Amino acid sequence: MKNSFQFSVFSFQMYVILLFSCSVTLFSCQQNYVPKPSSYFRIDFPEREYKSYAGECPFDFEYPVYGVLERDEGRNAEPCWYNIKFPRHKATIHLTYREIDDNFDNFIEDNWKIIYSRIALRADAVSPREYTDDDLNVHGMLFDIHGDAASSVQFYVTDSVRHFLRGSLYFSVRPNADSLAPAVAFFRQDIIHLMESIKWKQ
């Protein structure tokens, strides 16, 4: 009788364990696990505020107070070439100025060659946007370069007679359109403000 009771208790314990195992298995099969999508770190940007550049060069413009304006000290740099650096975001807006001397068409052609022959090689598309301010005699174009290109924004402004100022936005990181998208959008607005604030000196 004693042996029969021990056997019954053992059987009941096995039954409980088996029932629990089946329940866990059925419950786990009903769960739909979705892999977490890859994401990027949140980027905090400063409040927009601008200050004026009014140096010895034949143009004035406004640039962000959170940018560091430095003269380009490169080997082939000319006196009115500048860099606006944003160290926190590893971004730089390069500015190159040329005086027009019956070579306006050459400057325009060179600009298109730089964008479409070099920068846009890895781009998905290039979207040009025309800019005109007749009151200030400022005309130009803004180029949005989509995809993993080295530069995401290029532009130029000119009066078509004497002044030609070209600019480009670069990041000192490996190009990745998805991760850089917020920063590109932020600094693109600063570039537009720069273009809209350009004034030529006579």
Secondary structure as a PSIPRED ss2 file (coil, helix, strand):
# PSIPRED VFORMAT (PSIPRED V4.0)

   1 M C   1.000  0.000  0.000
   2 K H   0.000  1.000  0.000
   3 N H   0.000  1.000  0.000
   4 S H   0.000  1.000  0.000
   5 F H   0.000  1.000  0.000
   6 Q H   0.000  1.000  0.000
   7 F H   0.000  1.000  0.000
   8 S H   0.000  1.000  0.000
   9 V H   0.000  1.000  0.000
  10 F H   0.000  1.000  0.000
  11 S H   0.000  1.000  0.000
  12 F H   0.000  1.000  0.000
  13 Q H   0.000  1.000  0.000
  14 M H   0.000  1.000  0.000
  15 Y H   0.000  1.000  0.000
  16 V H   0.000  1.000  0.000
  17 I H   0.000  1.000  0.000
  18 L H   0.000  1.000  0.000
  19 L H   0.000  1.000  0.000
  20 F H   0.000  1.000  0.000
  21 S H   0.000  1.000  0.000
  22 C H   0.000  1.000  0.000
  23 S H   0.000  1.000  0.000
  24 V H   0.000  1.000  0.000
  25 T H   0.000  1.000  0.000
  26 L H   0.000  1.000  0.000
  27 F H   0.000  1.000  0.000
  28 S H   0.000  1.000  0.000
  29 C H   0.000  1.000  0.000
  30 Q C   1.000  0.000  0.000
  31 Q C   1.000  0.000  0.000
  32 N C   1.000  0.000  0.000
  33 Y C   1.000  0.000  0.000
  34 V C   1.000  0.000  0.000
  35 P C   1.000  0.000  0.000
  36 K C   1.000  0.000  0.000
  37 P C   1.000  0.000  0.000
  38 S C   1.000  0.000  0.000
  39 S C   1.000  0.000  0.000
  40 Y C   1.000  0.000  0.000
  41 F C   1.000  0.000  0.000
  42 R C   1.000  0.000  0.000
  43 I C   1.000  0.000  0.000
  44 D C   1.000  0.000  0.000
  45 F C   1.000  0.000  0.000
  46 P C   1.000  0.000  0.000
  47 E C   1.000  0.000  0.000
  48 R C   1.000  0.000  0.000
  49 E C   1.000  0.000  0.000
  50 Y E   0.000  0.000  1.000
  51 K E   0.000  0.000  1.000
  52 S E   0.000  0.000  1.000
  53 Y E   0.000  0.000  1.000
  54 A C   1.000  0.000  0.000
  55 G C   1.000  0.000  0.000
  56 E C   1.000  0.000  0.000
  57 C C   1.000  0.000  0.000
  58 P C   1.000  0.000  0.000
  59 F E   0.000  0.000  1.000
  60 D E   0.000  0.000  1.000
  61 F E   0.000  0.000  1.000
  62 E E   0.000  0.000  1.000
  63 Y E   0.000  0.000  1.000
  64 P E   0.000  0.000  1.000
  65 V C   1.000  0.000  0.000
  66 Y C   1.000  0.000  0.000
  67 G C   1.000  0.000  0.000
  68 V E   0.000  0.000  1.000
  69 L E   0.000  0.000  1.000
  70 E E   0.000  0.000  1.000
  71 R E   0.000  0.000  1.000
  72 D C   1.000  0.000  0.000
  73 E C   1.000  0.000  0.000
  74 G C   1.000  0.000  0.000
  75 R C   1.000  0.000  0.000
  76 N C   1.000  0.000  0.000
  77 A C   1.000  0.000  0.000
  78 E C   1.000  0.000  0.000
  79 P C   1.000  0.000  0.000
  80 C C   1.000  0.000  0.000
  81 W C   1.000  0.000  0.000
  82 Y E   0.000  0.000  1.000
  83 N E   0.000  0.000  1.000
  84 I E   0.000  0.000  1.000
  85 K E   0.000  0.000  1.000
  86 F E   0.000  0.000  1.000
  87 P H   0.000  1.000  0.000
  88 R H   0.000  1.000  0.000
  89 H H   0.000  1.000  0.000
  90 K C   1.000  0.000  0.000
  91 A E   0.000  0.000  1.000
  92 T E   0.000  0.000  1.000
  93 I E   0.000  0.000  1.000
  94 H E   0.000  0.000  1.000
  95 L E   0.000  0.000  1.000
  96 T E   0.000  0.000  1.000
  97 Y E   0.000  0.000  1.000
  98 R E   0.000  0.000  1.000
  99 E E   0.000  0.000  1.000
 100 I C   1.000  0.000  0.000
 101 D C   1.000  0.000  0.000
 102 D C   1.000  0.000  0.000
 103 N C   1.000  0.000  0.000
 104 F H   0.000  1.000  0.000
 105 D H   0.000  1.000  0.000
 106 N H   0.000  1.000  0.000
 107 F H   0.000  1.000  0.000
 108 I H   0.000  1.000  0.000
 109 E H   0.000  1.000  0.000
 110 D H   0.000  1.000  0.000
 111 N H   0.000  1.000  0.000
 112 W H   0.000  1.000  0.000
 113 K H   0.000  1.000  0.000
 114 I H   0.000  1.000  0.000
 115 I H   0.000  1.000  0.000
 116 Y H   0.000  1.000  0.000
 117 S H   0.000  1.000  0.000
 118 R H   0.000  1.000  0.000
 119 I H   0.000  1.000  0.000
 120 A H   0.000  1.000  0.000
 121 L H   0.000  1.000  0.000
 122 R H   0.000  1.000  0.000
 123 A E   0.000  0.000  1.000
 124 D E   0.000  0.000  1.000
 125 A E   0.000  0.000  1.000
 126 V E   0.000  0.000  1.000
 127 S E   0.000  0.000  1.000
 128 P E   0.000  0.000  1.000
 129 R E   0.000  0.000  1.000
 130 E E   0.000  0.000  1.000
 131 Y E   0.000  0.000  1.000
 132 T E   0.000  0.000  1.000
 133 D E   0.000  0.000  1.000
 134 D C   1.000  0.000  0.000
 135 D C   1.000  0.000  0.000
 136 L C   1.000  0.000  0.000
 137 N C   1.000  0.000  0.000
 138 V E   0.000  0.000  1.000
 139 H E   0.000  0.000  1.000
 140 G E   0.000  0.000  1.000
 141 M E   0.000  0.000  1.000
 142 L E   0.000  0.000  1.000
 143 F E   0.000  0.000  1.000
 144 D E   0.000  0.000  1.000
 145 I E   0.000  0.000  1.000
 146 H E   0.000  0.000  1.000
 147 G E   0.000  0.000  1.000
 148 D C   1.000  0.000  0.000
 149 A C   1.000  0.000  0.000
 150 A C   1.000  0.000  0.000
 151 S E   0.000  0.000  1.000
 152 S E   0.000  0.000  1.000
 153 V E   0.000  0.000  1.000
 154 Q E   0.000  0.000  1.000
 155 F E   0.000  0.000  1.000
 156 Y E   0.000  0.000  1.000
 157 V E   0.000  0.000  1.000
 158 T E   0.000  0.000  1.000
 159 D C   1.000  0.000  0.000
 160 S C   1.000  0.000  0.000
 161 V C   1.000  0.000  0.000
 162 R C   1.000  0.000  0.000
 163 H E   0.000  0.000  1.000
 164 F E   0.000  0.000  1.000
 165 L E   0.000  0.000  1.000
 166 R E   0.000  0.000  1.000
 167 G E   0.000  0.000  1.000
 168 S E   0.000  0.000  1.000
 169 L E   0.000  0.000  1.000
 170 Y E   0.000  0.000  1.000
 171 F E   0.000  0.000  1.000
 172 S C   1.000  0.000  0.000
 173 V C   1.000  0.000  0.000
 174 R C   1.000  0.000  0.000
 175 P C   1.000  0.000  0.000
 176 N C   1.000  0.000  0.000
 177 A H   0.000  1.000  0.000
 178 D H   0.000  1.000  0.000
 179 S H   0.000  1.000  0.000
 180 L H   0.000  1.000  0.000
 181 A H   0.000  1.000  0.000
 182 P H   0.000  1.000  0.000
 183 A H   0.000  1.000  0.000
 184 V H   0.000  1.000  0.000
 185 A H   0.000  1.000  0.000
 186 F H   0.000  1.000  0.000
 187 F H   0.000  1.000  0.000
 188 R H   0.000  1.000  0.000
 189 Q H   0.000  1.000  0.000
 190 D H   0.000  1.000  0.000
 191 I H   0.000  1.000  0.000
 192 I H   0.000  1.000  0.000
 193 H H   0.000  1.000  0.000
 194 L H   0.000  1.000  0.000
 195 M H   0.000  1.000  0.000
 196 E H   0.000  1.000  0.000
 197 S H   0.000  1.000  0.000
 198 I C   1.000  0.000  0.000
 199 K E   0.000  0.000  1.000
 200 W E   0.000  0.000  1.000
 201 K C   1.000  0.000  0.000
 202 Q C   1.000  0.000  0.000
